[in-house]
Structure formats: structure tokens, C-alpha cells
Amino acid sequence: MGFTRNYKLNTIQWYPGHIAKAERKLKEQLKLVDVVLEVRDARIPLATQHPQLNEWIGTKKRVLVINKVDMVTPAIRNVWIDWFKSQGETPYFTNSQQGNGIDALGKAAQAAGVELNQRRHNRGMLSRPVRAVVIGFPNVGKSALINRLLKKRVVESANRPGVTRSLRWVRISDQIELLDAPGVIPLKLEDQEAALKLAICDDIGDASYDNQLVASAFIDTLTYFEAVATELLPPNPLQTRYEFETTDYTGDVYLHALAEFRYNGDVERAARQILTDFRKGLLGKIPLELPPN
């Protein structure tokens, strides 16, 4: 949803060897896990849902975490809350950089441990800490989330994909142990629209894509949202930021025109600037997805 023209398959490419190795190690550790904290990006809550996750975790308890809530407006957050509740899910919205929503998330994970140990007690077994894993695409904020839960910096965290390279257990308290896992993306993602959203948000890790095409897709998506949900967007974000009108331009045409207007015809520089400004929130609080229907 959101793109005004079709983008060819394999626009976004990544590397199966590295992904397969990470998936294999994660699946081995999942056998030891009681609860899964699935972290998604508030700008693209559907595109950051790993298509194999439900298969991997089976009947294990899952806590849905929508991180980077600071990147969308309260109105967008409320739209998603209502939609997830209609699907029978309770999302926990967090900002792992500032710590918002962390206490509620910690209580949800701990509640899973209470259920676990009650079952162990009923079978005559001793209590033990609940084992949780934090899973999500690269750069959705998993490590920063763990540091917030721990209330100290224990795992490396940065606003770029691929910082976490290995699986590592850390103890939050006597009740909870957490597994920090590298970002995982599907071996193959047929939905190139979703892949483009991941690239726009920089949630894709080691991948190969054309910045100009991705920036054009972002502009097209923004134009689409301005047409169907303008009340949920900041007013004229591109015009406000670059002092250049966007009316009736396709993303590609606007990108080239902006390059002539501000960057001496350097289209690559214009594309990188637009993507950087969006990722840093300098264009305002802009979602790339709305709930279906």
C-alpha cells in the first residue's frame, strides 16, 4: 500500500549465507526460550513482521513491541492500537532511546514468568527465571530496548543496522534472563513493497539497493498518504524542509528536480539527503503504513 507505481522484483537484495547462519543459531536458542519479545518499527509495523516468526515460536508466549513510537504521532499510534486489538493482540509501544513504555514491557515479560513458574510449581518443579528473547529486523532498536530493561548499558547499541553480531544472554533480574539476538530478515522476501519500506527506514541490515530508487519510492509513498490521510501527516514536509513544491510530481521526477534546485544536479546526493532526513525525523513524524482497510 502507498506506492503510486510498480517497482520491479529484486530491487532490494540481500545475502542468504549470512542470514541462514543467524537463523540457524537463533532457532537452536529458541528451544530454551519461554517468551518472545517481538520488536517492530512503529513507522512500518507490518513490514517489520518476520513472516516465519509464528512458525518458529509455535505456542510460546509472544509480547508484541512497537518501538520508535517517537517517530509517529499519537494519532497514528492510536490507529494501530485499535487495529491490533481488533486482531486480538495487545501492542506495547516503546521508545527505547528515551525509555518510554519500558516499565510496562518489563511487567509483561515478568507476568509470563509468573505463569511459567506456576506451571512448574504445579508439576513439583522449582521456580527459575523466565527466559526471553528479543527478536526483530535490524535497527528496530532491540539492543537499546534491552539496555533500558536492564537500566544500564550492557549490550552494544547504535542507530544503524547490524550492530549485534552474536547471540548473548543477559540477566535483567532474578526473574528474567534475556537473549539479545542479531537482527533477522527473511531469506527471501517476495513482497518488494515491504522490502522498500525496510530500506527507507534503514531496517534491512546488509543489503544492496539503489538509494535513488528507494528515495523515489519514499516520495511516492508520502504523496499517497497526503492524498488519503493528510490529517495524519505533518503539513508539506518536503516543501517545508527543502523549500521546493511537490505537487503533481512522481517520486523520480521530484528527486531529479530537487537535485537541480538544491544540489547542482547531484541526484545521488539528493536521494541520500532525503533518506537521512526522514530517518532522523527531520521531515516530521511520518508513517509509511496504515492498518489494512
N, C-alpha and C positions, 0 to 999 in steps of 0.2 A: 504494500500500500504506500502511495506517496510519490512514486516516480512517474514523470509525465512522458517518458519514452522508455523503450525496452533496451536493456543493456545485455550484451551477449554473454553466454555462459563462459566460465573460466576467466572472467575479468579479474577476479581475486583468486590468487593461487597460493597454496602453502605446501608444506613439505611433510609427507606422510611418515617418513622414517622417525623423525624426532617425536611426532605426535603419538605414533604407535608405541614407542618406548614409554612415554609418560603415561599413556592409558594403561598399559600392562602393569606398571608399578602401582598405579592408583587402584586398579581392580584387586590386586593382591591385598592391599591395605584395607580396602572396603570390607573384607571379611571380618576384620577386627572392630569395625565401627558400629556404634549403636544409633547415632543420629547424624544426618547430613544437613549442613548449613549451605544451602544453595544460594550463591550470591549473583545477582543480576544488576545490570546498569539501568537506572531509572529513566534514562533517555530512550532505551530500547529494551524494555522488559521481555519482549517476545523473542527478539533476535538473539538475546543472550541466554536463552533457554537451550541447554545442550540436548539434542534430540535423542541421545542414548541414555540420559541420566536415569530416567524412570526404570529402564531395563536393568541398569547396573545396581540400583539400590534396592529393588524389589519391595519388600514390606517394611524396610527400615523407616523410622520416622524421619520426615523431612521438614526443615524450617526454611521458609522462603524469605530471603533477604533482598530487598531492593535498595541497593546502595547508590551513592551520589545523588541523594534526594535534593541536595542543594543546587543541582543543575536543572531542575524543573520547578515550575510554580506550584504552590499549594493546590491550585485548581486542577492541574494535571495529576498530582498525587491523589487527590480525592476521586478523580475519574477512575484511576487504576485500582484504588481500594475497593470501590463499588464493584468493579468488574471482577476482580479476584474473588471477592466474597460471593459473587453470583456463581463462580466456579467451585465454590466450596473450600477456598483457600484463605488463609489469613497472612497477608504480607507484612513484614517488618521493615519499615522504611528507615534507612540509616544514612548518616554522613560520617564515614569512618575518619575523615580528616579532622573534623571538629568534635566528634564523639556523640553526635545526636542520635538517639534511638538505641544506643548500645546497651543501656541498662535493661530495657525491655527484651532485647535479644538474648542477653545473658540469662535472664529469668526463664525465657522459653527453652533454652538449651538445658538449663538446670531442671526444669519441670520434666523433661524427657528422662533425666537421670532418676528422678523420684519414681517414675513409672517402672523403669528398668529394675531398680533395686527392690521395688515391691514384688515384682515377679520373681526375682532371685530369692527374696525372703520367703515367699510362698513355697518355693522348692527346697527350702532348708539351706540356701547358699548365703555366703557372706556378702555384704554390700561392697561395691567398688566404684571408683569414679566412672562417670559416663564418658565414653569415647566418641568424640565428634570430629567430623572432617569438614573443612571449608573448601567448597568446590565452585568453580566458575571460570569464565573465559579470562584470558589475560587482561590485566589492567582494570578489572572491575572493582579493585580495592580490597582483595582478600587479606593480604598481609597487614595492611593498615587496620583492618577490622580486628584481626587477632591481637595486634598491639593495644588497641583500645579495650578489648575484653580483658587483657592482662594488666591494663593500666600501667604498662611500661613498654619500652621498645625492646622487643626480643627477636623478632624476625625482620629481615631487611624489607624495606618498603620504599617505593618510589612511584611517581606518576608516569610510569612508562611500562609497556608490556614486557614480560619475560624476566622480571627481577628474581622471582622464586624459581630455582632450578632443580630442587630436590625435595623429597618428602621429609617432613620433620615433625616429631611430636613435641608439643609444649604443654605444660600443666598450668591451667588457669587457677585452679583451687583444689581443695581436697575432693571436690565433687565433679570436676570437669577436666578432661585432657583433650587437647585439640591437635588435629593433624593439619598442618599447613601444606597444601599441595600446589604444584605448578599449575598455571592456567591451562585448561584443556579446551581444544576446539575439535570439531568432528574431523575424522579422516577425510571425509568428503561432504561438502555442503552443496546440495543441488540448488538451493534457493539463493541465487546470486543477489537478489534484493536484500536478503538478510545479511549476506556477506558484505555488501556495500555499506550497510549501516554499521557493521562491526568495524570496517575500515575507517569510516567517517569519525567514529568515536574513539579510534585507536585501541579497540578491544580485541585485536586479532593476533597479536604476537608476531612471530617470524613469518611474514607473508610477503608476497610480491604483488604490488598493484600500482596503477598509474595515478599519481596524485591529481592530475588534471581531470581525469575521468571521475575520480571519487569526489573532487570538489564540485564538478558539474552536477553530479548526482545529488549532492547536498543542496545545491541551489534549486534544483528541480523539486526536491522534497519540500524545501522551505516555501517555494511558490505554491505548491499543492496545499500545504497547511494554511497559508494565508488566504486561500480560496475557500476552504471548508471549515476552518476552525480559527479564524483570525483573533477571536477573543482570548485564545489560549496562548498567544504569542506576544513577544514584545513588538511594539509598533515599528515597522520598516527597519528591521535590524541591519540589513546590508546597506541601505541608503544612509542610515544613521552612522554606521561605522566608516563607510568608505566615501560618503557624500556622492553616491552615484546611483541613479534611478534603476530599478529592476523591472519596470513594467514591460510586459509582453516579450521578455527575453527568455529563450531556453537557457538552461544552465551553461551550456557550452558557449553560446553566443555572449552571454553576460560575462563569463570568465575572460574571454578574449577582449571584450570591450573594456572591462575593468583593467586588464593588463595594459592596454593602450593608454588609458586615462591616468593610471597611478604608477605603473611600473615599467615605463619605457618599452612596452610591448613584451615584457618577460612573462609569458603565460604560466610557466612553472612556478615562478616566484609568487604570482597572484594566487595560484592554487594552494601552495603551501601556507600562505598568509591566511587565507580563508579558513582552512582546516585548523590551523593553530589557534586562530581567534575563537572558533567555535569550541574547540577542546578546552580552552582556558576560560570559557564563559564570557568572553569579551563581546560577543554578539547578543548576550542576554540569555535567559533561560528558555532553551529551545528543545522540545521533544522531537524525536524522529518517528515515533509510533503513537498511535492511539489504539484503544481496545477494539477488537473486531465489532462491527455493527454499531 
